[in-house]
């Protein structure tokens, strides 16, 4: 028995690459009048089809597919942008009386879809570029600026450490409250 009204249901299919998610999504989309919506961070890129095990053009013709290959690989893309796009796709799918089937292997996308994202400030390009091109020890820089956040992040997690530095520089008052996901237990 479904607790959600029929027009507002969606199915989430998550799993590792080559585990059969896409075939299952297509099969269910056929049966349930659905639309397959991508939740894989690599499959959004138009020029990375082979590397990402993206559905073939033949598979994409069987049922509607959304958010596959719509971004050039040189374009900066984030979970926040995906979340905005996937919400629009889900709403559009419901509006057409179809069933959204969100499938992929990017756990962060699924967590964001289910729980949302912590608000983070827009970072000016000059700040972003300065930290992304920084050749020194990013983690040591973070220790100087926000030791509590530095404790929460692995020194090897360049992306999160860089993002923390960007936010702390943009909003110095955000020290120790930088809204980044915590490193999950290993």
Backbone bond lengths (Angstrom), bond angles and torsions (degrees), N, CA, C in turn:
res aa  C-N    CA-C-N  psi(-1)  N-CA   C-N-CA  omega(-1)  CA-C   N-CA-C  phi
1 X - - - 1.459 - - 1.529 108.73 -
2 X 1.330 117.08 129.07 1.457 122.89 -179.63 1.521 108.99 -87.61
3 X 1.329 116.81 134.00 1.456 121.33 178.52 1.517 111.94 -92.19
4 X 1.320 117.21 -14.87 1.453 122.65 -178.96 1.527 107.87 -97.95
5 X 1.345 118.42 137.82 1.464 118.69 177.10 1.521 110.73 -52.39
6 X 1.326 115.92 143.55 1.465 120.96 -173.61 1.521 113.48 -52.95
7 X 1.313 118.62 -37.96 1.465 120.94 -177.35 1.525 112.79 -73.72
8 X 1.310 119.35 -11.36 1.458 121.22 -176.64 1.530 112.37 -116.24
9 X 1.304 117.19 23.34 1.460 120.39 177.43 1.518 110.16 -91.86
10 X 1.327 114.52 153.84 1.464 121.61 172.88 1.521 106.91 -148.18
11 X 1.313 115.50 152.54 1.456 121.20 177.71 1.517 108.51 -112.84
12 X 1.332 116.58 133.44 1.460 122.09 176.29 1.524 107.71 -109.01
13 X 1.340 116.00 127.11 1.462 121.90 176.78 1.519 107.49 -121.92
14 X 1.330 115.97 112.92 1.461 121.01 -178.23 1.524 109.45 -119.69
15 X 1.327 115.08 153.08 1.453 119.58 176.99 1.511 111.10 165.98
16 X 1.337 116.51 174.68 1.461 120.98 -178.39 1.530 112.52 -73.16
17 X 1.330 115.20 165.07 1.456 121.79 177.21 1.526 110.27 -55.85
18 X 1.321 115.39 141.27 1.471 123.56 175.78 1.530 113.18 63.22
19 X 1.327 117.40 30.00 1.461 120.37 178.85 1.530 112.43 -99.13
20 X 1.337 117.12 2.09 1.459 120.53 178.01 1.512 115.17 95.89
21 X 1.335 117.58 10.74 1.469 121.24 -179.04 1.523 111.98 -59.94
22 X 1.321 116.48 -47.01 1.468 120.11 -175.83 1.519 111.43 -65.21
23 X 1.326 117.15 -43.72 1.470 120.01 179.16 1.522 110.67 -62.26
24 X 1.327 116.61 -42.97 1.462 120.32 177.66 1.527 110.44 -62.78
25 X 1.329 117.16 -44.03 1.470 120.98 -179.59 1.526 110.91 -61.58
26 X 1.323 117.25 -43.59 1.468 120.67 179.32 1.524 110.25 -64.49
27 X 1.328 116.80 -44.41 1.462 120.97 179.69 1.531 110.89 -59.91
28 X 1.327 116.56 -46.05 1.461 120.22 179.59 1.529 111.92 -69.07
29 X 1.318 116.71 -36.93 1.471 119.97 178.04 1.528 110.65 -62.86
30 X 1.317 116.73 -37.78 1.473 120.51 176.14 1.527 110.48 -62.72
31 X 1.315 115.70 -47.10 1.472 121.01 -175.88 1.524 112.39 -70.21
32 X 1.346 116.78 -36.02 1.457 121.02 -171.31 1.525 113.56 -108.89
33 X 1.322 117.75 13.51 1.458 120.72 -179.35 1.531 110.11 57.19
34 X 1.340 114.50 55.80 1.453 120.00 -172.57 1.512 115.07 -110.39
35 X 1.312 113.79 173.50 1.457 124.18 175.63 1.529 106.44 -124.15
36 X 1.329 116.74 129.25 1.460 121.35 178.46 1.533 107.80 -87.88
37 X 1.326 115.58 123.23 1.462 121.51 -177.29 1.534 108.48 -117.59
38 X 1.303 116.15 127.67 1.458 122.82 -174.80 1.526 113.50 -71.11
39 X 1.352 114.56 136.21 1.465 122.05 172.58 1.530 108.79 -131.84
40 X 1.321 115.40 45.17 1.465 121.17 178.41 1.521 108.57 -125.98
41 X 1.314 116.72 125.15 1.467 121.89 -173.68 1.525 113.47 -64.24
42 X 1.311 118.58 -25.25 1.469 120.83 -179.33 1.529 110.61 -90.25
43 X 1.320 117.43 -33.76 1.466 120.50 -176.19 1.525 113.68 -70.97
44 X 1.323 118.41 -7.38 1.469 119.97 175.08 1.532 110.56 -71.23
45 X 1.339 116.89 -22.13 1.465 120.86 -173.34 1.520 111.94 -84.59
46 X 1.330 115.55 130.23 1.466 121.62 -176.89 1.517 113.37 -67.47
47 X 1.310 117.13 -30.65 1.463 119.62 -174.15 1.527 113.31 -102.29
48 X 1.328 117.54 17.75 1.466 120.33 178.56 1.532 111.87 -123.70
49 X 1.311 117.60 30.86 1.470 121.65 -176.66 1.528 112.26 -55.76
50 X 1.321 117.64 -48.61 1.467 120.83 -175.56 1.522 111.18 -67.65
51 X 1.324 117.56 -43.73 1.467 121.15 -178.07 1.522 112.95 -64.31
52 X 1.318 117.58 -25.46 1.458 120.50 -171.55 1.523 114.55 -103.17
53 X 1.322 118.16 -0.68 1.468 121.43 -175.69 1.532 110.83 57.00
54 X 1.326 115.07 36.17 1.458 121.28 178.51 1.529 109.59 -63.97
55 X 1.326 117.32 148.51 1.461 119.31 177.45 1.534 111.08 -53.67
56 X 1.320 114.94 145.86 1.467 120.38 -179.99 1.521 109.65 -71.44
57 X 1.334 117.06 162.22 1.471 118.92 175.54 1.529 112.18 -57.06
58 X 1.336 117.37 -36.46 1.472 120.06 177.64 1.531 110.85 -63.11
59 X 1.336 117.04 -42.66 1.466 120.47 178.27 1.523 110.63 -65.43
60 X 1.325 116.38 -37.90 1.465 120.18 -179.10 1.526 112.28 -69.31
61 X 1.342 117.38 -18.93 1.466 120.65 178.14 1.524 112.82 -84.81
62 X 1.324 117.78 -18.51 1.461 121.10 -177.17 1.526 110.83 -67.12
63 X 1.328 115.78 -45.76 1.467 122.48 178.05 1.521 107.31 -138.98
64 X 1.324 118.11 160.09 1.473 119.09 178.16 1.526 112.14 -62.36
65 X 1.318 115.72 138.26 1.468 123.25 175.75 1.529 107.49 -122.94
66 X 1.322 116.67 139.61 1.462 121.49 -179.54 1.529 110.18 -129.71
67 X 1.318 114.20 149.78 1.470 124.78 177.72 1.529 112.83 64.57
68 X 1.305 116.39 28.06 1.465 122.24 172.78 1.521 108.16 -106.34
69 X 1.334 116.85 128.09 1.451 121.71 172.41 1.513 115.05 59.26
70 X 1.299 118.28 31.74 1.465 120.21 -177.18 1.533 112.80 -100.15
71 X 1.344 116.93 2.12 1.466 121.74 -177.50 1.528 109.19 -127.25
72 X 1.320 117.28 136.95 1.474 121.55 172.78 1.521 108.56 -74.26
73 X 1.329 117.13 144.73 1.467 120.23 -174.76 1.528 113.35 -64.75
74 X 1.311 117.98 -21.77 1.470 120.42 178.51 1.534 111.75 -78.79
75 X 1.323 117.54 -8.00 1.455 122.36 -177.24 1.521 110.71 -85.37
76 X 1.317 116.52 135.61 1.461 121.37 176.28 1.525 108.31 -71.49
77 X 1.317 116.44 130.08 1.466 121.89 -176.39 1.524 107.70 -137.82
78 X 1.310 117.62 142.15 1.463 120.95 -175.28 1.525 110.45 -134.32
79 X 1.319 115.25 166.18 1.452 120.51 175.08 1.527 110.04 -62.41
80 X 1.319 117.83 -33.93 1.467 120.74 179.02 1.537 110.46 -63.76
81 X 1.319 116.06 -42.67 1.468 119.26 178.59 1.529 110.13 -66.08
82 X 1.344 116.69 -43.09 1.459 119.62 178.36 1.528 110.27 -59.98
83 X 1.327 117.02 -43.83 1.459 120.68 -178.51 1.527 111.12 -60.19
84 X 1.304 116.44 -41.40 1.465 120.68 176.88 1.534 110.42 -62.51
85 X 1.334 115.92 -46.28 1.464 120.64 -179.03 1.523 112.12 -66.60
86 X 1.338 117.27 -41.90 1.464 119.36 -176.93 1.525 110.46 -68.58
87 X 1.321 117.35 -36.14 1.474 118.76 176.94 1.526 110.90 -61.74
88 X 1.325 116.60 -41.90 1.469 120.12 177.24 1.525 111.18 -63.23
89 X 1.337 116.53 -42.06 1.464 120.46 179.35 1.526 111.97 -65.21
90 X 1.312 117.07 -41.82 1.473 120.68 178.57 1.530 109.84 -62.55
91 X 1.325 116.61 -47.52 1.472 120.20 179.06 1.527 111.44 -60.90
92 X 1.340 116.80 -42.63 1.472 120.77 179.12 1.531 110.71 -64.46
93 X 1.311 116.22 -37.92 1.464 120.73 178.90 1.523 110.08 -64.82
94 X 1.325 116.91 -47.52 1.461 120.28 176.70 1.531 111.29 -60.35
95 X 1.323 116.60 -41.30 1.470 120.65 -178.74 1.531 111.54 -61.53
96 X 1.325 116.91 -29.27 1.479 121.28 177.76 1.520 112.28 -87.68
97 X 1.331 116.35 3.68 1.461 120.37 179.58 1.518 113.08 75.16
98 X 1.331 116.61 21.76 1.462 121.27 -178.67 1.536 110.00 -106.22
99 X 1.324 114.80 171.39 1.460 122.16 -174.35 1.524 110.02 -109.16
100 X 1.350 118.83 116.97 1.463 120.51 179.18 1.535 111.40 -75.73
101 X 1.325 115.07 130.70 1.460 121.84 175.95 1.526 105.92 -122.17
102 X 1.318 115.63 105.32 1.467 121.35 -175.94 1.520 107.29 -94.96
103 X 1.332 115.78 122.14 1.455 119.19 -175.10 1.522 111.94 -137.35
104 X 1.328 115.54 142.91 1.455 120.18 178.41 1.507 111.67 167.09
105 X 1.321 113.83 -173.71 1.447 119.45 -176.08 1.514 114.67 -121.20
106 X 1.326 117.73 10.29 1.465 120.03 -178.84 1.522 109.40 -96.09
107 X 1.331 115.35 99.79 1.454 121.30 -177.04 1.517 113.51 -56.83
108 X 1.335 116.82 -36.63 1.465 119.73 179.02 1.527 110.75 -61.23
109 X 1.319 118.09 -36.88 1.463 120.76 177.80 1.531 110.32 -62.69
110 X 1.324 116.62 -45.31 1.462 119.51 179.69 1.529 111.59 -65.44
111 X 1.340 117.18 -41.79 1.469 119.63 177.43 1.528 110.90 -61.48
112 X 1.328 116.26 -41.74 1.470 119.86 179.39 1.526 110.95 -64.95
113 X 1.321 117.00 -39.86 1.456 121.12 179.81 1.534 110.60 -65.19
114 X 1.319 116.52 -40.26 1.459 120.49 -177.53 1.527 113.43 -80.89
115 X 1.338 117.12 -36.96 1.464 120.44 -171.82 1.523 114.66 -117.34
116 X 1.331 117.86 -9.43 1.453 120.81 -177.17 1.520 111.69 82.08
117 X 1.312 115.76 -178.12 1.458 122.66 -179.63 1.519 109.91 -120.13
118 X 1.320 115.17 148.94 1.460 119.20 173.20 1.527 107.71 -68.34
119 X 1.329 118.12 141.17 1.460 119.42 179.04 1.532 110.50 -67.56
120 X 1.305 115.92 134.00 1.467 121.29 176.34 1.526 108.00 -130.53
121 X 1.310 116.15 148.24 1.464 118.97 -177.37 1.525 111.60 -73.78
122 X 1.322 114.78 156.65 1.460 119.89 169.76 1.520 106.94 -68.26
123 X 1.309 116.51 135.64 1.454 121.41 -179.58 1.526 108.67 -104.79
124 X 1.324 118.23 124.11 1.468 119.86 177.12 1.530 110.83 -59.33
125 X 1.309 115.59 147.62 1.467 121.41 -177.64 1.521 113.07 -56.19
126 X 1.348 117.80 -36.95 1.464 118.87 -177.58 1.532 111.54 -66.90
127 X 1.318 117.23 -38.19 1.471 120.49 176.71 1.517 109.99 -67.87
128 X 1.318 116.41 -46.86 1.474 120.69 179.73 1.528 110.59 -58.12
129 X 1.309 116.97 -47.69 1.469 120.87 -178.34 1.526 111.63 -64.19
130 X 1.332 116.47 -39.99 1.464 119.67 -179.99 1.530 110.73 -58.90
131 X 1.332 117.93 -47.64 1.458 119.75 -177.66 1.521 112.63 -76.06
132 X 1.298 117.70 -33.56 1.474 119.45 -179.13 1.525 112.15 -73.53
133 X 1.315 116.91 -22.24 1.470 119.55 177.72 1.529 111.76 -102.35
134 X 1.310 117.94 2.85 1.465 123.45 -178.68 1.530 109.68 -62.60
135 X 1.319 115.96 129.82 1.471 119.22 -176.55 1.522 113.04 -101.78
136 X 1.318 117.96 -3.53 1.466 121.02 179.72 1.516 111.76 -85.66
137 X 1.300 115.43 -162.59 1.457 122.52 -178.73 1.535 109.18 -85.92
138 X 1.324 115.79 101.29 1.461 120.61 -177.74 1.525 112.14 -61.40
139 X 1.314 116.28 -41.60 1.460 119.29 -177.39 1.529 111.01 -64.85
140 X 1.331 117.11 -38.19 1.472 120.58 176.72 1.530 110.20 -63.86
141 X 1.321 116.81 -39.88 1.468 120.42 176.30 1.523 110.88 -61.54
142 X 1.329 116.13 -41.84 1.462 119.61 178.92 1.530 110.35 -65.38
143 X 1.339 118.37 -38.01 1.465 121.48 177.03 1.524 110.86 -57.65
144 X 1.324 116.58 -38.90 1.471 119.90 -179.97 1.523 111.46 -70.02
145 X 1.303 118.04 -34.57 1.464 122.26 -172.99 1.529 113.57 -93.53
146 X 1.327 116.66 -35.27 1.463 121.05 -177.79 1.530 109.40 -153.95
147 X 1.336 116.63 82.26 1.468 120.37 -175.54 1.532 113.92 -60.20
148 X 1.332 117.52 -34.10 1.468 119.03 179.71 1.523 111.41 -64.78
149 X 1.317 116.47 -41.81 1.458 119.07 177.71 1.524 110.18 -68.36
150 X 1.312 117.15 -38.38 1.466 120.25 178.87 1.525 110.67 -59.95
151 X 1.329 117.44 -35.70 1.467 120.56 177.19 1.520 111.98 -66.04
152 X 1.315 116.82 -30.81 1.467 121.48 -176.38 1.522 113.06 -80.85
153 X 1.325 117.84 -17.71 1.464 121.02 -174.52 1.517 111.26 -113.49
154 X 1.313 115.50 142.54 1.459 120.55 174.25 1.525 109.56 -69.99
155 X 1.313 116.56 139.60 1.473 120.50 177.11 1.524 110.69 -60.09
156 X 1.312 117.86 -30.04 1.469 121.71 -178.58 1.529 113.34 -80.24
157 X 1.331 117.80 -8.22 1.466 121.39 -179.33 1.525 109.35 -88.21
158 X 1.312 114.80 73.68 1.463 121.89 -173.83 1.534 112.48 -55.85
159 X 1.301 117.26 -39.94 1.462 120.27 -177.15 1.532 111.50 -63.36
160 X 1.319 118.01 -47.88 1.467 120.18 -178.65 1.518 111.93 -71.58
161 X 1.335 116.65 -37.54 1.467 119.48 178.16 1.526 109.52 -64.18
162 X 1.325 116.67 -43.37 1.465 120.68 177.93 1.520 110.51 -60.76
163 X 1.316 116.83 -45.91 1.466 120.47 -179.71 1.530 110.55 -61.59
164 X 1.329 117.60 -41.09 1.467 120.77 178.35 1.523 110.78 -61.36
165 X 1.319 116.94 -42.24 1.472 120.38 178.51 1.529 110.95 -64.30
166 X 1.310 116.82 -40.84 1.463 120.10 178.34 1.526 111.09 -60.50
167 X 1.330 115.95 -46.11 1.466 120.13 -177.87 1.524 111.00 -67.08
168 X 1.327 117.61 -43.50 1.465 120.60 -179.80 1.525 110.83 -63.90
169 X 1.329 117.28 -37.01 1.460 118.93 177.90 1.528 111.09 -69.56
170 X 1.318 116.71 -40.42 1.465 120.24 179.92 1.524 111.39 -70.73
171 X 1.320 117.28 -39.28 1.462 122.40 -178.25 1.520 109.77 -129.41
172 X 1.330 118.40 81.47 1.474 119.91 -178.05 1.526 113.36 -55.26
173 X 1.322 116.55 -28.47 1.469 119.20 179.81 1.531 112.29 -71.22
174 X 1.324 117.82 -9.30 1.464 121.59 -179.59 1.520 112.56 -82.44
175 X 1.317 117.85 0.49 1.466 120.39 179.67 1.521 111.01 -46.13
176 X 1.309 114.82 137.81 1.460 124.08 177.98 1.519 113.07 64.86
177 X 1.302 117.24 -2.30 1.456 120.89 176.23 1.524 110.60 -125.01
178 X 1.319 116.66 22.00 1.460 120.08 -178.93 1.523 107.86 -60.13
179 X 1.335 118.62 121.36 1.460 120.81 -173.59 1.521 112.84 -80.74
180 X 1.325 115.65 74.52 1.454 121.16 176.15 1.513 108.85 -117.24
181 X 1.316 117.36 151.73 1.466 117.89 176.48 1.520 110.12 -63.38
182 X 1.287 115.72 140.47 1.455 120.55 177.13 1.520 109.33 -72.29
183 X 1.310 114.43 151.38 1.467 119.43 174.46 1.523 107.19 -63.00
184 X 1.305 116.19 128.92 1.465 120.39 -179.22 1.520 109.73 -77.24
185 X 1.309 114.73 153.62 1.466 120.14 177.67 1.514 109.56 -58.67
186 X 1.291 115.31 136.20 1.474 120.18 -177.29 1.510 110.14 -87.49
